[in-house]
Amino acid sequence: MAARWLIKNATVVSMDPEIGILERGDLLIEDGRIARLGFDLSCEDASRIDADRMIAAPGFVDTHRHVWQTQLRGVAADWSLFDYSVTMRNAFPACYEAEDAFLGNYVGALEALDAGVTTVVDHSHLQVSEEHTRALADGLRRAGIRGVYCVGLYANPRLQPGGALDQGQLFATPEQAAAQRDLVERFREHHFADDGGLLRFGIATTEWVATTPDAVADEVAWCRRLAPATISTHVGMGLGEDLRVVPALAERGLLGDDLLFVHGAHLSDADLDALARQGGFVSSTPETELQMGMGFPVVDRVAASGKEPSLGIDIVSNFAGDMFSQMRLMLQAQRFQDYEREGRLPLNSRRPAAEILHTATQGGATAIGLGDLVGSLRPGKQADLLLVRTDGIHMAPVNDPVAALVFYANAADVDTVMVAGQLRKQNGRLVEVEWPKLRCDLEDSRDRILRRFAAMPLTQLRELWAPIWEGLTEPPA
């Protein structure tokens, strides 16, 4: 790969308030960073990319995705949160071998890159074994995406296709929980000794739906012993216990900006104020939250608290893995909510498209501690960027490049993607990826997974979980 790239004649949507938008601007990239940004730049030994009729923008930052589910595209399209919790979290993990885990994460990361997502937080809960855990990390690294691999403390249920099932298998024993901590600790020591790579070490917590404040505090303190870049946790999904998590941590002085609270629709304004004062970010995944009844996405309330909100895509097992659709859905839902509060048809729209584009780029980078490296285009930052074609019938003519990105573009319009100055997509194709063969491998993996899944005792599993779920969804006293 070239050490220097010169991108010429782009409409540069920098997402930097001092630089703004440059019409027919140029970017010079050297050693993985943006060296210069301006007009009429030249560099004799740089490889040139003509970006005429393209928009240059920062790569999207997806702060929450379960990347392993790539083979299960569409299976959750009509699911509730109960369906997801029972089936995806309790049944499907036992159907994945390590090679399936690798393919899921590799192709899932490629899908993200193809759509212009250059950074992803993989909240991984497929830690079936050490081999699976390593394979998942290998998949992300093979794809060349930037991100945080949050290794799961969640001990997967001890179910096997065709095996007997009893309620004691639904939850981890203390011995299993201790073994899972040991796995995460060993993995940190042996596979993430260096914190400076594209892929950083993080931790995905256990599910705090049926635990105590002291247990939550103990887990957070334990996580911090391993110095993860991010501690990712599901909260505020409409389950009664979620309402206690932020106060429990705040009272113990354990909030901090290494904590990433995912979903959070049912966090109170007081909870969000505590995060703004003491530390902690929120990742909202609009499409799953609306589909599965987790509540109205919390993006607007997070911003009102003074904290940067961020967006996640969550699961491709029920919709597409691109940020364009999440931005559109979130912004239009927020606009509707604004109008609904007013109680009448508005005279004008007061929420700009640039706000949600910021959330999907710089907001996400800030939320995971990478705001000084990525999230906007300015000299000195890492060259994580995308070039979006605007010559398609659904894009031309462009009158507002921000509107073009938020409301008109899709993954097929992404012509070029760079991560740290390395091409991951060029001329509309992923670089060094033999897609026809990879697609066949992915389909074969899907077939193996579904054959094992067909032998899972799903009816019995749902019957065992139903009374537990009813207890979890009762409003708190």
Sine and cosine of phi, psi and omega as CSV:
sin_phi,cos_phi,sin_psi,cos_psi,sin_omega,cos_omega
0.00,0.00,0.55,-0.84,0.00,-1.00
-0.92,0.39,0.57,-0.82,0.06,-1.00
-0.99,0.17,-0.41,0.91,-0.01,-1.00
-0.80,-0.61,0.67,-0.74,0.09,-1.00
-0.77,-0.64,0.64,-0.76,0.10,-0.99
-0.86,-0.51,0.93,-0.36,0.02,-1.00
-1.00,-0.09,0.85,-0.52,-0.13,-0.99
-0.92,-0.40,0.60,-0.80,0.25,-0.97
0.92,0.38,0.49,0.87,0.02,-1.00
-1.00,0.03,0.42,-0.91,0.28,-0.96
-1.00,0.09,0.96,-0.30,-0.14,-0.99
-1.00,-0.04,0.93,-0.36,0.12,-0.99
-0.99,-0.12,1.00,-0.05,-0.23,-0.97
-0.97,0.24,-0.44,0.90,-0.14,-0.99
0.87,0.50,0.35,0.94,0.13,-0.99
-0.94,-0.34,0.83,-0.55,-0.11,-0.99
-0.89,0.46,-0.44,0.90,0.00,-1.00
-0.99,0.15,-0.40,0.91,-0.06,-1.00
-0.98,-0.18,-0.67,0.75,0.03,-1.00
0.94,0.34,-0.67,-0.74,-0.03,-1.00
-0.93,-0.36,0.76,-0.65,0.04,-1.00
-0.94,-0.35,0.85,-0.53,0.10,-1.00
-0.99,0.12,0.79,-0.61,-0.04,-1.00
0.81,0.58,0.79,0.61,0.01,-1.00
-1.00,-0.09,0.24,-0.97,-0.03,-1.00
-0.83,-0.56,0.50,-0.87,0.11,-0.99
-0.78,-0.63,0.77,-0.64,0.12,-0.99
-0.96,-0.27,0.83,-0.56,-0.06,-1.00
-0.91,-0.41,0.81,-0.59,0.01,-1.00
-0.73,-0.69,0.75,-0.66,0.08,-1.00
0.78,0.63,0.66,0.75,0.11,-0.99
1.00,0.10,-0.04,1.00,-0.04,-1.00
-0.85,-0.52,0.33,-0.94,0.11,-0.99
-0.98,0.18,0.93,-0.37,-0.04,-1.00
-1.00,0.09,-0.70,0.72,-0.01,-1.00
-0.59,-0.80,0.46,-0.89,0.04,-1.00
-0.59,-0.81,0.83,-0.55,-0.04,-1.00
0.07,-1.00,-0.60,-0.80,-0.06,-1.00
-0.83,-0.55,0.55,-0.84,0.11,-0.99
0.82,0.58,0.65,0.76,0.04,-1.00
-0.97,0.23,0.45,-0.89,0.05,-1.00
-0.61,-0.79,0.47,-0.88,0.07,-1.00
-0.31,-0.95,0.93,-0.37,-0.16,-0.99
-0.89,0.46,-0.59,0.81,-0.09,-1.00
-0.99,-0.17,0.29,0.96,0.04,-1.00
-1.00,-0.06,0.60,-0.80,0.15,-0.99
-0.97,0.24,0.73,-0.69,-0.16,-0.99
-0.99,-0.17,0.66,-0.75,0.16,-0.99
-0.85,-0.52,0.87,-0.49,0.04,-1.00
-1.00,0.10,0.93,-0.37,-0.07,-1.00
-0.96,-0.27,0.45,0.89,0.08,-1.00
-0.86,0.52,0.70,-0.71,-0.08,-1.00
0.88,0.47,0.52,0.85,0.12,-0.99
-0.77,-0.63,0.46,-0.89,0.11,-0.99
-0.97,-0.24,0.80,-0.60,0.13,-0.99
-0.99,-0.10,0.76,-0.65,-0.04,-1.00
-0.58,-0.82,0.34,-0.94,0.09,-1.00
-0.89,0.45,0.50,-0.86,0.11,-0.99
-0.89,0.45,0.54,-0.84,0.03,-1.00
-0.95,0.31,0.51,-0.86,0.02,-1.00
-0.89,-0.46,0.94,-0.34,-0.01,-1.00
-1.00,-0.09,0.94,-0.35,-0.12,-0.99
-1.00,-0.03,0.13,0.99,0.10,-1.00
-0.31,-0.95,0.92,-0.40,0.10,-1.00
-0.49,-0.87,0.66,-0.75,0.16,-0.99
-0.99,-0.10,1.00,0.01,-0.24,-0.97
-0.93,0.37,-0.46,0.89,-0.12,-0.99
-0.88,0.47,-0.29,0.96,-0.15,-0.99
-0.99,0.12,0.25,0.97,-0.09,-1.00
-0.82,0.57,-0.65,0.76,-0.03,-1.00
-0.93,0.37,-0.23,0.97,-0.12,-0.99
-0.98,-0.21,0.43,0.90,-0.05,-1.00
-0.80,0.60,0.83,-0.55,0.08,-1.00
1.00,-0.02,-0.23,0.97,-0.09,-1.00
-0.94,0.35,-0.41,0.91,-0.06,-1.00
-0.97,-0.23,0.28,0.96,-0.14,-0.99
-0.86,0.52,-0.52,0.85,-0.04,-1.00
-0.90,-0.45,0.30,0.95,-0.11,-0.99
-0.99,0.16,0.43,-0.90,0.23,-0.97
-1.00,-0.04,0.09,-1.00,0.07,-1.00
-0.91,0.42,-0.55,0.83,0.07,-1.00
-0.89,0.46,-0.74,0.68,0.04,-1.00
-0.83,0.56,-0.71,0.70,-0.04,-1.00
-0.90,0.43,-0.75,0.67,-0.06,-1.00
-0.88,0.48,-0.68,0.74,-0.05,-1.00
-0.97,0.26,-0.75,0.67,-0.16,-0.99
-0.99,0.10,-0.78,0.62,-0.06,-1.00
-0.95,0.31,-0.66,0.75,-0.10,-0.99
-1.00,0.10,-0.44,0.90,-0.10,-1.00
-0.95,-0.30,-0.42,0.91,-0.09,-1.00
-0.95,-0.32,-0.77,0.63,-0.12,-0.99
-0.90,0.44,-0.59,0.81,-0.03,-1.00
-0.83,0.56,-0.59,0.81,0.00,-1.00
-0.94,0.35,-0.20,0.98,-0.04,-1.00
-1.00,-0.09,-0.03,1.00,0.00,-1.00
-0.98,-0.18,0.81,-0.59,0.25,-0.97
-1.00,0.04,0.18,-0.98,-0.05,-1.00
-0.87,0.50,-0.61,0.79,0.00,-1.00
-0.91,0.40,-0.53,0.85,0.08,-1.00
-0.93,0.37,-0.63,0.78,0.03,-1.00
-0.88,0.48,-0.70,0.72,0.03,-1.00
-0.86,0.50,-0.76,0.65,-0.04,-1.00
-0.89,0.46,-0.66,0.75,0.01,-1.00
-0.86,0.52,-0.72,0.70,-0.01,-1.00
-0.97,0.26,-0.59,0.81,0.02,-1.00
-0.91,0.42,-0.80,0.61,-0.03,-1.00
-0.94,0.33,-0.56,0.83,0.06,-1.00
-0.89,0.46,-0.64,0.77,0.05,-1.00
-0.94,0.34,-0.60,0.80,0.08,-1.00
-0.89,0.45,-0.64,0.77,0.04,-1.00
-0.87,0.50,-0.68,0.73,0.02,-1.00
-0.88,0.48,-0.75,0.66,0.00,-1.00
-0.88,0.48,-0.66,0.75,0.00,-1.00
-0.84,0.54,-0.52,0.85,-0.02,-1.00
-0.99,-0.10,0.15,0.99,0.07,-1.00
1.00,0.02,0.14,0.99,0.10,-0.99
-1.00,0.09,0.93,-0.37,-0.06,-1.00
-0.99,-0.16,-0.25,0.97,0.03,-1.00
-0.71,-0.70,0.71,-0.70,-0.01,-1.00
-0.67,-0.74,0.62,-0.78,0.20,-0.98
-0.99,-0.15,0.94,-0.35,0.01,-1.00
-1.00,0.00,0.98,-0.20,0.09,-1.00
-0.99,0.14,1.00,-0.08,-0.21,-0.98
-1.00,-0.08,0.84,-0.55,0.10,-0.99
-0.79,-0.61,0.72,0.70,0.09,-1.00
-0.85,-0.52,0.59,0.81,-0.01,-1.00
-0.99,0.14,0.89,0.46,-0.02,-1.00
-0.92,0.39,-0.56,0.83,-0.02,-1.00
-0.39,-0.92,0.13,-0.99,0.08,-1.00
-0.90,0.44,-0.58,0.82,0.00,-1.00
-0.90,0.43,-0.68,0.73,0.07,-1.00
-0.87,0.49,-0.71,0.70,-0.07,-1.00
-0.87,0.49,-0.67,0.74,0.03,-1.00
-0.93,0.36,-0.66,0.75,-0.03,-1.00
-0.90,0.45,-0.62,0.79,0.02,-1.00
-0.89,0.46,-0.71,0.71,0.04,-1.00
-0.90,0.44,-0.65,0.76,0.01,-1.00
-0.88,0.48,-0.60,0.80,0.02,-1.00
-0.90,0.45,-0.70,0.71,0.03,-1.00
-0.90,0.44,-0.69,0.72,-0.03,-1.00
-0.91,0.42,-0.63,0.77,0.00,-1.00
-0.88,0.48,-0.60,0.80,-0.03,-1.00
-0.95,0.31,-0.44,0.90,0.00,-1.00
0.99,0.13,0.42,0.91,0.02,-1.00
-1.00,0.04,0.47,-0.88,0.14,-0.99
-1.00,0.07,0.52,-0.85,0.06,-1.00
0.19,-0.98,-0.14,-0.99,0.06,-1.00
-0.84,-0.55,0.86,-0.52,0.05,-1.00
-1.00,-0.05,0.98,-0.20,-0.04,-1.00
-1.00,0.02,0.98,-0.18,-0.05,-1.00
-0.95,0.31,0.74,-0.68,-0.15,-0.99
-0.98,0.17,0.74,-0.67,0.17,-0.99
-0.99,0.12,-0.16,0.99,-0.01,-1.00
-0.93,0.36,0.84,-0.54,0.04,-1.00
-1.00,0.07,0.92,-0.40,-0.06,-1.00
-0.88,0.48,0.61,-0.79,0.01,-1.00
-0.82,0.57,0.51,-0.86,-0.08,-1.00
-1.00,0.05,0.83,0.55,0.00,-1.00
-0.98,-0.21,0.50,-0.87,0.07,-1.00
-0.71,-0.71,0.62,-0.78,0.06,-1.00
-0.81,0.58,0.79,-0.61,0.02,-1.00
0.99,0.15,-0.06,1.00,-0.04,-1.00
-1.00,0.07,0.23,-0.97,0.06,-1.00
-0.96,0.29,0.38,-0.92,-0.08,-1.00
-0.71,-0.70,0.71,-0.70,0.17,-0.99
-0.62,-0.79,0.25,-0.97,-0.12,-0.99
-0.89,0.45,-0.44,0.90,0.02,-1.00
-0.90,0.43,-0.29,0.96,0.00,-1.00
-1.00,0.10,-0.14,0.99,-0.12,-0.99
-0.98,0.20,-0.43,0.91,-0.07,-1.00
-0.81,-0.58,0.51,-0.86,-0.02,-1.00
-0.95,0.32,0.64,-0.76,0.13,-0.99
-0.97,0.23,0.29,-0.96,0.08,-1.00
-0.83,0.56,-0.58,0.81,0.02,-1.00
-0.91,0.41,-0.66,0.75,0.02,-1.00
-0.92,0.39,-0.64,0.77,0.03,-1.00
-0.88,0.47,-0.67,0.74,0.03,-1.00
-0.91,0.42,-0.63,0.77,0.01,-1.00
-0.91,0.42,-0.59,0.81,0.02,-1.00
-0.92,0.40,-0.64,0.77,0.07,-1.00
-0.89,0.46,-0.66,0.76,0.03,-1.00
-0.88,0.48,-0.67,0.75,0.01,-1.00
-0.87,0.50,-0.74,0.68,-0.03,-1.00
-0.90,0.45,-0.65,0.76,-0.02,-1.00
-0.91,0.42,-0.70,0.72,0.03,-1.00
-0.90,0.44,-0.65,0.76,-0.03,-1.00
-0.90,0.43,-0.66,0.75,0.06,-1.00
-0.86,0.51,-0.72,0.70,-0.07,-1.00
-0.92,0.39,-0.66,0.75,-0.15,-0.99
-1.00,-0.08,-0.38,0.92,-0.12,-0.99
-0.85,-0.53,-0.12,0.99,0.03,-1.00
-0.67,-0.75,0.72,0.69,0.03,-1.00
-0.92,0.39,-0.46,0.89,-0.02,-1.00
-0.97,-0.25,0.82,-0.57,0.00,-1.00
-1.00,-0.02,0.05,1.00,-0.14,-0.99
-0.99,-0.15,0.06,1.00,-0.05,-1.00
-0.98,0.18,0.05,-1.00,0.08,-1.00
-0.86,0.50,-0.63,0.77,-0.03,-1.00
-0.98,-0.21,0.83,-0.56,-0.04,-1.00
-0.94,-0.34,0.36,-0.93,-0.04,-1.00
-1.00,0.08,0.73,-0.68,0.12,-0.99
-0.65,-0.76,0.06,-1.00,0.01,-1.00
-0.76,-0.65,0.72,-0.69,0.18,-0.98
-0.98,-0.18,0.83,-0.56,-0.12,-0.99
-0.96,0.29,0.15,-0.99,0.23,-0.97
-0.92,0.40,0.18,-0.98,0.05,-1.00
-0.99,0.14,0.85,-0.53,-0.09,-1.00
-1.00,0.00,0.58,0.81,-0.08,-1.00
-1.00,0.09,-0.33,0.94,-0.07,-1.00
-0.59,-0.81,0.79,0.61,-0.04,-1.00
-0.73,-0.68,-0.14,-0.99,-0.04,-1.00
-0.93,-0.38,0.37,-0.93,0.07,-1.00
-0.84,0.55,-0.60,0.80,0.01,-1.00
-0.91,0.41,-0.62,0.78,0.02,-1.00
-0.92,0.40,-0.63,0.78,0.06,-1.00
-0.88,0.47,-0.72,0.69,0.00,-1.00
-0.89,0.47,-0.66,0.75,0.03,-1.00
-0.89,0.46,-0.66,0.75,-0.03,-1.00
-0.92,0.39,-0.68,0.74,0.01,-1.00
-0.89,0.46,-0.69,0.72,0.02,-1.00
-0.88,0.47,-0.65,0.76,0.03,-1.00
-0.90,0.44,-0.71,0.71,0.00,-1.00
-0.82,0.57,-0.67,0.74,-0.09,-1.00
-0.93,0.37,-0.33,0.94,0.10,-0.99
-0.87,0.49,-0.48,0.88,-0.05,-1.00
-1.00,-0.07,0.05,1.00,0.06,-1.00
0.78,0.63,0.81,0.58,0.04,-1.00
-0.95,0.30,0.48,-0.88,0.09,-1.00
-0.91,0.42,-0.60,0.80,-0.03,-1.00
-0.58,-0.82,0.65,-0.76,0.17,-0.99
-0.93,-0.37,0.94,-0.33,-0.10,-0.99
-0.98,-0.19,0.73,-0.68,-0.03,-1.00
-0.56,-0.83,0.61,-0.79,0.07,-1.00
-0.99,0.13,0.80,-0.60,0.08,-1.00
-0.55,-0.83,0.22,-0.97,0.16,-0.99
0.88,0.47,0.66,0.75,-0.05,-1.00
-0.98,-0.21,0.21,0.98,-0.03,-1.00
0.99,-0.10,0.10,0.99,0.06,-1.00
-0.99,-0.10,0.74,-0.68,-0.21,-0.98
-0.80,0.60,-0.62,0.79,-0.09,-1.00
-0.93,0.37,-0.41,0.91,-0.07,-1.00
-0.86,0.51,-0.46,0.89,-0.08,-1.00
-0.93,0.36,-0.23,0.97,-0.05,-1.00
-0.99,-0.10,-0.25,0.97,-0.22,-0.98
-0.91,0.42,-0.80,0.59,-0.06,-1.00
-0.90,0.45,-0.73,0.68,0.06,-1.00
-0.86,0.50,-0.61,0.79,-0.01,-1.00
-0.88,0.47,-0.68,0.74,0.01,-1.00
-0.96,0.28,-0.61,0.80,0.01,-1.00
-0.89,0.45,-0.68,0.73,-0.02,-1.00
-0.89,0.45,-0.46,0.89,-0.03,-1.00
-0.99,-0.13,0.09,1.00,0.00,-1.00
0.92,0.38,0.51,0.86,-0.11,-0.99
-0.95,-0.32,0.07,1.00,0.11,-0.99
-0.95,0.31,0.40,-0.92,0.01,-1.00
-0.01,-1.00,0.31,-0.95,-0.10,-1.00
-0.97,0.25,0.00,1.00,0.16,-0.99
-0.99,0.14,-0.13,0.99,0.01,-1.00
-1.00,-0.02,0.76,-0.64,0.04,-1.00
-0.87,-0.50,0.96,-0.29,-0.02,-1.00
-1.00,0.00,0.87,-0.49,-0.13,-0.99
-0.99,-0.17,0.70,-0.71,-0.04,-1.00
0.99,0.13,-1.00,-0.02,0.17,-0.98
0.96,0.29,0.25,0.97,-0.05,-1.00
-0.87,0.49,-0.48,0.88,-0.04,-1.00
-0.99,-0.16,0.17,0.99,0.18,-0.98
-0.94,0.35,0.63,-0.77,-0.01,-1.00
-0.98,0.19,0.23,-0.97,0.08,-1.00
-0.88,0.48,-0.56,0.83,0.05,-1.00
-0.91,0.42,-0.62,0.78,0.07,-1.00
-0.87,0.49,-0.72,0.69,-0.04,-1.00
-0.92,0.40,-0.59,0.81,0.07,-1.00
-0.90,0.44,-0.60,0.80,0.03,-1.00
-0.90,0.43,-0.64,0.77,0.05,-1.00
-0.90,0.43,-0.64,0.77,0.01,-1.00
-0.91,0.42,-0.59,0.81,-0.04,-1.00
-0.99,0.14,-0.70,0.72,-0.17,-0.99
-0.96,-0.26,-0.26,0.97,0.04,-1.00
0.90,-0.43,0.60,-0.80,0.00,-1.00
0.71,-0.70,0.74,-0.67,0.00,-1.00
-0.94,-0.34,0.26,-0.97,0.00,-1.00
-0.81,-0.59,0.72,-0.69,0.13,-0.99
-0.93,-0.36,0.85,-0.52,0.05,-1.00
-0.97,-0.24,0.68,-0.73,0.04,-1.00
-0.89,-0.46,1.00,0.06,-0.22,-0.98
-0.81,0.59,-0.68,0.73,-0.15,-0.99
-0.94,0.35,-0.68,0.73,0.04,-1.00
-0.94,0.33,-0.60,0.80,-0.04,-1.00
-0.90,0.44,-0.63,0.77,0.03,-1.00
-0.97,0.25,-0.66,0.75,-0.01,-1.00
-0.89,0.45,-0.72,0.70,-0.16,-0.99
-0.99,-0.11,0.18,0.98,0.13,-0.99
0.95,0.30,0.46,0.89,-0.02,-1.00
-0.98,0.18,-0.08,1.00,0.01,-1.00
0.90,-0.43,0.20,-0.98,-0.01,-1.00
-0.94,0.34,0.75,-0.66,-0.05,-1.00
-0.79,0.61,0.60,-0.80,-0.24,-0.97
-1.00,-0.05,0.10,0.99,-0.13,-0.99
-0.78,0.62,-0.75,0.66,-0.07,-1.00
-0.90,0.44,-0.67,0.74,-0.02,-1.00
-0.94,0.34,-0.54,0.84,0.08,-1.00
-0.90,0.45,-0.72,0.69,0.01,-1.00
-0.88,0.48,-0.63,0.78,0.01,-1.00
-0.91,0.43,-0.44,0.90,0.03,-1.00
-0.97,0.25,-0.22,0.98,-0.03,-1.00
0.99,-0.16,0.08,1.00,-0.03,-1.00
-0.97,-0.25,0.50,-0.86,0.06,-1.00
-0.95,0.31,0.87,-0.50,0.18,-0.98
-0.99,0.16,0.26,-0.97,0.06,-1.00
-0.61,-0.79,0.23,-0.97,-0.05,-1.00
-0.87,-0.48,0.59,-0.80,0.13,-0.99
-0.79,-0.62,0.39,-0.92,-0.01,-1.00
-0.99,-0.11,-0.46,0.89,0.17,-0.99
0.98,0.18,-1.00,0.09,-0.13,-0.99
-0.66,-0.76,0.78,-0.63,0.10,-1.00
-1.00,0.08,0.05,1.00,0.08,-1.00
-0.96,0.27,-0.06,1.00,0.12,-0.99
-0.68,-0.74,-0.10,1.00,0.11,-0.99
-0.26,-0.97,0.04,-1.00,-0.12,-0.99
-0.94,0.35,0.49,-0.87,-0.08,-1.00
-1.00,-0.08,0.73,0.69,0.02,-1.00
-0.85,-0.53,0.44,-0.90,-0.03,-1.00
-0.99,0.14,-0.34,0.94,-0.01,-1.00
-0.85,0.52,-0.73,0.68,-0.04,-1.00
-0.93,0.38,-0.58,0.81,0.02,-1.00
-0.91,0.40,-0.66,0.75,0.02,-1.00
-0.88,0.48,-0.74,0.68,-0.03,-1.00
-0.87,0.49,-0.76,0.65,-0.04,-1.00
-0.87,0.49,-0.71,0.70,-0.06,-1.00
-0.91,0.41,-0.71,0.70,-0.05,-1.00
-0.91,0.42,-0.69,0.72,-0.03,-1.00
-0.94,0.35,-0.57,0.82,0.08,-1.00
-0.90,0.43,-0.65,0.76,0.05,-1.00
-0.90,0.44,-0.67,0.74,0.01,-1.00
-0.88,0.48,-0.69,0.73,0.03,-1.00
-0.87,0.49,-0.69,0.73,0.01,-1.00
-0.88,0.47,-0.62,0.78,0.07,-1.00
-0.86,0.51,-0.72,0.70,-0.03,-1.00
-0.92,0.40,-0.64,0.77,-0.01,-1.00
-0.89,0.45,-0.64,0.77,0.04,-1.00
-0.88,0.47,-0.59,0.80,-0.03,-1.00
-0.94,0.35,-0.48,0.88,0.02,-1.00
0.98,0.20,0.21,0.98,0.04,-1.00
-0.37,-0.93,0.23,-0.97,0.06,-1.00
-0.91,0.41,0.73,-0.69,-0.07,-1.00
-0.98,0.20,0.40,-0.92,0.10,-0.99
-0.99,0.14,-0.45,0.89,0.04,-1.00
-0.43,-0.90,0.23,-0.97,0.02,-1.00
-0.99,-0.16,0.80,-0.60,-0.13,-0.99
-0.97,-0.25,-0.07,1.00,-0.07,-1.00
-0.96,-0.29,0.94,-0.33,-0.12,-0.99
-0.98,0.21,0.46,-0.89,0.04,-1.00
-0.90,0.44,-0.51,0.86,-0.02,-1.00
-0.87,0.49,-0.44,0.90,-0.02,-1.00
-0.91,0.42,-0.70,0.71,-0.03,-1.00
-0.97,0.24,-0.49,0.87,0.08,-1.00
-0.91,0.41,-0.62,0.78,0.09,-1.00
-0.88,0.48,-0.69,0.72,0.00,-1.00
-0.87,0.50,-0.61,0.79,-0.06,-1.00
-0.99,0.17,-0.13,0.99,-0.04,-1.00
-0.83,-0.56,-1.00,0.07,-0.05,-1.00
-0.90,0.43,-0.59,0.81,0.03,-1.00
-0.87,0.49,-0.70,0.72,0.02,-1.00
-0.92,0.40,-0.65,0.76,0.01,-1.00
-0.89,0.46,-0.67,0.74,0.02,-1.00
-0.89,0.45,-0.64,0.77,-0.07,-1.00
-0.90,0.44,-0.40,0.92,-0.02,-1.00
-0.91,-0.42,0.37,0.93,0.12,-0.99
0.97,0.24,0.31,0.95,-0.03,-1.00
-0.91,-0.42,0.28,0.96,-0.09,-1.00
-0.89,0.46,-0.42,0.91,0.04,-1.00
-0.99,0.11,-0.22,0.98,-0.05,-1.00
-0.98,-0.20,-0.68,0.74,-0.12,-0.99
-0.65,-0.76,0.02,-1.00,0.07,-1.00
0.95,-0.30,-0.34,0.94,0.07,-1.00
-0.50,-0.87,0.22,-0.98,0.00,-1.00
-0.96,-0.29,0.95,-0.31,0.10,-1.00
-0.43,-0.90,0.47,-0.88,0.00,-1.00
-0.82,0.58,0.69,-0.72,-0.01,-1.00
0.98,-0.19,-0.41,0.91,0.01,-1.00
-0.99,0.15,0.35,-0.93,0.07,-1.00
-0.88,0.47,0.59,-0.81,-0.02,-1.00
-0.99,0.11,0.94,0.33,0.15,-0.99
-0.98,-0.22,0.96,-0.29,-0.14,-0.99
-0.44,-0.90,0.22,-0.98,0.09,-1.00
-0.70,-0.71,0.47,-0.88,0.14,-0.99
-0.91,-0.41,0.83,-0.56,-0.06,-1.00
-0.93,-0.36,0.82,-0.58,0.02,-1.00
-0.94,0.33,0.59,-0.81,0.01,-1.00
-0.84,-0.54,0.26,0.97,-0.07,-1.00
-1.00,-0.09,0.06,1.00,0.03,-1.00
-0.97,0.25,0.32,-0.95,-0.08,-1.00
-0.91,0.42,-0.43,0.90,0.01,-1.00
-1.00,0.02,-0.06,1.00,-0.04,-1.00
-0.91,-0.40,-0.54,0.84,-0.10,-0.99
-1.00,0.02,0.57,-0.82,-0.12,0.99
-1.00,0.09,0.47,-0.88,0.02,-1.00
-1.00,0.00,0.87,-0.50,0.08,-1.00
-0.97,-0.25,-0.39,0.92,0.00,-1.00
-0.59,-0.81,0.95,-0.31,-0.09,-1.00
-0.90,0.44,-0.52,0.86,0.05,-1.00
-0.92,0.38,-0.71,0.70,0.06,-1.00
-0.87,0.49,-0.60,0.80,0.02,-1.00
-0.88,0.48,-0.67,0.74,0.00,-1.00
-0.94,0.35,-0.66,0.75,-0.12,-0.99
-0.99,0.15,-0.64,0.77,-0.18,-0.98
-0.95,-0.32,-0.30,0.95,-0.12,-0.99
-0.87,-0.49,-0.53,0.85,-0.13,-0.99
-0.97,0.25,0.39,-0.92,0.15,-0.99
-0.61,-0.79,0.02,-1.00,-0.10,-0.99
-0.86,0.50,-0.53,0.85,-0.01,-1.00
-0.92,0.38,-0.33,0.94,0.01,-1.00
-0.99,0.12,-0.20,0.98,-0.02,-1.00
-0.97,0.26,0.94,-0.35,-0.05,-1.00
-1.00,0.07,-0.68,0.73,-0.14,-0.99
-0.67,-0.74,0.66,-0.75,0.08,-1.00
-0.73,-0.68,0.73,-0.68,0.10,-1.00
-0.85,-0.53,0.61,-0.80,0.17,-0.99
-0.81,-0.59,0.88,-0.47,-0.05,-1.00
0.80,0.61,0.64,0.77,0.04,-1.00
0.98,0.21,0.03,1.00,0.02,-1.00
-0.99,-0.16,0.76,-0.64,0.01,-1.00
-0.93,0.37,0.81,-0.59,0.13,-0.99
-0.94,-0.34,-0.37,0.93,0.08,-1.00
-0.56,-0.83,0.67,-0.74,-0.02,-1.00
-0.55,-0.84,0.71,-0.71,-0.01,-1.00
0.81,0.59,0.60,0.80,0.08,-1.00
0.99,0.16,0.12,0.99,-0.02,-1.00
-0.78,-0.63,0.62,-0.79,0.09,-1.00
-0.90,0.44,0.65,-0.76,-0.07,-1.00
-0.99,0.13,0.72,-0.69,0.07,-1.00
0.84,0.54,0.64,0.77,0.05,-1.00
-0.81,-0.59,0.86,-0.51,0.07,-1.00
-1.00,0.00,0.99,0.10,-0.17,-0.99
-0.89,0.46,-0.67,0.74,-0.01,-1.00
-0.84,0.54,-0.69,0.73,0.03,-1.00
-0.93,0.37,-0.67,0.74,-0.01,-1.00
-0.90,0.44,-0.62,0.79,0.04,-1.00
-0.88,0.47,-0.68,0.73,0.03,-1.00
-0.89,0.45,-0.67,0.74,0.05,-1.00
-0.87,0.49,-0.66,0.76,-0.01,-1.00
-0.92,0.40,-0.65,0.76,0.01,-1.00
-0.92,0.40,-0.64,0.77,0.06,-1.00
-0.89,0.46,-0.67,0.74,0.05,-1.00
-0.88,0.48,-0.71,0.70,0.05,-1.00
-0.83,0.57,-0.69,0.72,-0.02,-1.00
-0.90,0.44,-0.66,0.75,0.02,-1.00
-0.90,0.43,-0.68,0.73,0.00,-1.00
-0.88,0.47,-0.71,0.70,-0.05,-1.00
-0.94,0.34,-0.51,0.86,0.09,-1.00
-0.90,0.43,-0.69,0.73,0.05,-1.00
-0.92,0.40,-0.65,0.76,-0.03,-1.00
-0.88,0.48,-0.57,0.82,-0.02,-1.00
-0.88,0.48,-0.36,0.93,-0.01,-1.00
-1.00,-0.10,0.08,1.00,0.01,-1.00
-0.98,0.18,0.61,-0.79,-0.03,-1.00
-0.99,0.16,0.94,0.35,-0.16,-0.99
-0.91,0.42,-0.67,0.74,-0.01,-1.00
-0.87,0.50,-0.72,0.69,0.01,-1.00
-0.91,0.40,-0.61,0.79,0.01,-1.00
-0.88,0.47,-0.70,0.71,0.02,-1.00
-0.90,0.43,-0.64,0.77,-0.01,-1.00
-0.91,0.42,-0.60,0.80,0.03,-1.00
-0.94,0.33,-0.57,0.82,-0.07,-1.00
-0.99,0.15,-0.44,0.90,-0.13,-0.99
-0.82,0.57,-0.77,0.64,0.00,-1.00
-0.92,0.39,-0.53,0.84,0.05,-1.00
-0.90,0.43,-0.69,0.73,-0.02,-1.00
-0.90,0.43,-0.64,0.77,0.02,-1.00
-0.87,0.50,-0.62,0.78,0.03,-1.00
-0.93,0.38,-0.60,0.80,-0.02,-1.00
-0.95,0.32,-0.46,0.89,-0.08,-1.00
-0.99,-0.12,0.04,1.00,0.11,-0.99
-0.93,0.36,0.67,-0.74,0.03,-1.00
-0.87,0.50,0.56,-0.83,0.01,-1.00
-0.91,0.42,0.53,-0.85,-0.01,-1.00
-0.93,0.37,0.00,0.00,0.00,0.00
